[in-house]
């Protein structure tokens, strides 16, 4: 059974002791259980407090973005919803990244033909997927996005 690396979110095959993408130790096969999960959280819309959730539950409907580093928000997740989500420094952005190197409307996630695409919105510092600058990119499970100082992982449903 394939699972996600707890460090980078990449899909790790059954029996693997190390992540093929980031090299993180996954634990010996006999140490792992089938109910292992990655810890993440969302911000409750009514209270504004952090609410722990299972990353698999967050990504189950249409996928999710999980902050892996940057801004002391490691582990925060954003379930992908609707047809379009703005990523940027604007507080109105669905994926709000508070960093001066992030443009107010930095990039947009758009659903096309059942897949999520990341489109740069003409940002000054660029949008990167798997360490390559992109204008538009069809997201695949485990892709690493870098926007400003933030590194996020895309988890497909």
C-alpha positions in Angstrom: 0.0 0.0 0.0 1.5 3.4 -1.0 1.5 6.2 1.5 2.8 9.8 1.8 6.2 10.8 3.2 5.6 12.8 6.4 8.4 15.2 5.4 7.6 16.1 1.8 4.3 14.4 1.0 5.7 12.4 -1.9 4.1 9.0 -2.5 6.3 6.3 -1.0 5.9 2.7 -2.2 5.3 -0.2 0.1 8.3 -1.5 2.0 10.4 1.7 1.3 12.6 2.8 4.2 13.5 6.1 2.7 11.5 8.6 0.6 12.7 8.5 -3.0 12.2 12.3 -3.3 13.6 13.9 -0.1 15.4 10.9 1.4 13.6 11.1 4.8 13.7 7.9 6.8 10.3 6.2 6.7 10.9 3.7 9.5 11.5 0.0 8.9 8.5 -1.8 7.4 8.0 -3.8 10.6 7.8 -0.5 12.7 5.0 0.9 10.5 1.3 0.3 10.9 -1.4 0.7 8.3 -3.0 3.5 10.3 0.0 5.8 10.2 -1.0 9.4 9.4 0.6 12.8 8.8 -0.4 15.5 11.3 -1.8 18.7 9.9 -4.2 21.4 10.9 -6.7 23.9 9.5 -7.8 27.2 10.9 -11.4 27.0 12.1 -13.5 29.6 10.2 -15.7 30.5 13.2 -13.2 30.6 16.1 -9.9 31.3 14.2 -8.2 28.6 16.3 -6.1 25.7 15.0 -8.0 22.5 14.5 -6.0 19.2 14.0 -7.1 17.1 11.1 -5.9 14.0 9.2 -4.2 15.0 6.0 -5.9 12.1 4.2 -9.3 13.5 5.2 -8.4 17.0 4.0 -7.2 15.8 0.6 -9.9 13.2 0.2 -12.4 15.4 -1.7 -10.3 17.3 -4.3 -6.8 17.3 -3.0 -4.9 19.7 -0.6 -1.9 21.9 -0.2 0.1 21.5 3.0 2.7 24.0 4.1 6.0 22.1 4.7 8.1 25.1 5.7 8.0 28.9 6.0 6.4 31.4 8.3 6.1 29.2 11.3 3.0 27.6 9.7 4.4 24.1 9.0 1.5 21.6 8.8 -1.2 24.1 7.9 -3.4 22.6 5.2 -5.7 24.0 2.6 -8.3 21.7 1.1 -8.8 22.5 -2.6 -12.3 23.7 -3.2 -14.4 25.1 -6.1 -12.9 25.8 -9.5 -10.4 28.6 -8.6 -8.3 29.5 -5.6 -5.9 32.5 -5.3 -2.6 32.1 -3.6 -1.0 35.3 -2.3 -0.2 37.9 0.3 -3.7 39.5 0.1 -5.7 38.6 3.3 -8.6 37.8 0.9 -6.6 35.0 -0.9 -7.9 31.5 -0.2 -4.3 30.5 0.4 -2.9 33.4 2.4 0.9 33.5 2.6 2.2 36.4 4.6 5.6 37.2 3.2 7.0 40.3 1.4 8.4 38.1 -1.4 4.9 36.8 -2.2 2.8 39.1 -4.4 -0.7 40.1 -3.3 -2.2 37.8 -6.1 0.8 35.6 -6.7 -0.6 32.6 -8.3 -3.9 30.8 -8.9 -5.0 27.2 -8.6 -7.5 26.4 -11.4 -9.4 23.1 -12.0 -9.3 22.2 -15.7 -10.6 18.9 -17.1 -10.7 17.3 -13.6 -7.0 18.2 -12.7 -5.6 21.1 -10.7 -3.2 23.6 -12.5 -1.0 26.1 -10.8 -0.8 29.4 -12.9 1.6 32.2 -12.0 -0.2 35.5 -12.0 2.7 37.6 -13.3 4.5 37.6 -9.9 7.8 39.4 -9.5 9.6 36.6 -7.7 8.1 33.7 -9.6 6.3 30.5 -8.8 8.2 27.2 -8.6 7.2 23.6 -8.9 9.8 20.9 -8.1 12.5 23.7 -8.1 11.6 24.8 -11.6 10.0 28.2 -12.4 6.6 27.8 -14.1 4.0 29.9 -15.8 1.5 27.1 -15.7 1.9 23.5 -14.4 -0.5 20.6 -14.1 -0.1 19.4 -10.5 0.8 15.8 -9.7 0.6 14.1 -6.3 3.6 15.1 -4.2 4.7 18.1 -6.2 6.6 20.7 -4.2 5.5 24.3 -4.7 7.6 27.2 -3.7 6.1 30.6 -3.4 8.3 33.2 -1.6 9.7 31.6 1.5 6.9 29.0 1.7 7.3 25.4 0.5 4.0 23.5 0.1 3.2 20.0 -1.0 0.3 19.2 -3.3 -1.6 16.0 -2.2 -4.0 14.5 -4.7 -7.2 12.9 -3.6 
